[in-house]
Amino acid sequence: MKSFKQKKEELIKLKEKLAKSKLTIFTSFSRAGEKGLGVKEMQALKKGLRNVDSEYTVGKKTLLDKAIKEVKKIDKDSLDVFKYDGSIGVVFGYGDETAAVKSIYEFSRKNLALKLFGAFYGDKILDTKALIEFAKLPTKEIMIGRFLGLLKYPLSSLANILVQVAKQK
């Protein structure tokens, strides 16, 4: 059992991580009566998230609730969307938000013991359905590529027309 001092230090760390993260995803990795994530799976999850500038932390529900209330200024009634079930894990995404959500979503599809509850994206609360839709969006690089393709097409068509006009004269 942790001492009061240890819990206080953990609360301070949680508040710092919450304040720093752009995307905070709430998960459950083990529930009563079910097989949870093993050590190897947990290590693979943490390694995959480190590659996308994110981290996975296991925490106590009461400390997490307290940190959320203080940092996000959200009351407990607003957190009903997460409905904590079993052991709670939190993904703190510090870098590209889409990379973090895609990484945890793909991992949860391969490891059914990991369940997604919801997330904080900035000041918005995302439920499980919205979080999964967010994970299915194309990456930032793909979206930029598509946008540039849309810009390039009319210009290349105009250039082809001008070349044809020049050949005729």
HELIX and SHEET records of a PDB file:
HELIX    1   1 PHE A    4  LYS A   20  1                                  17    
HELIX    2   2 VAL A   39  ARG A   50  1                                  12    
HELIX    3   3 LYS A   61  VAL A   71  1                                  11    
HELIX    4   4 LYS A   76  VAL A   81  5                                   6    
HELIX    5   5 GLU A   97  LYS A  110  1                                  14    
HELIX    6   6 THR A  128  LYS A  136  1                                   9    
HELIX    7   7 LYS A  140  GLN A  168  1                                  29    
SHEET    1   A 5 SER A  54  GLY A  59  0                                        
SHEET    2   A 5 SER A  87  GLY A  93 -1                                        
SHEET    3   A 5 LEU A  23  SER A  30 -1                                        
SHEET    4   A 5 LYS A 115  TYR A 121 -1                                        
SHEET    5   A 5 LYS A 124  ASP A 127 -1                                        
END                                                                             
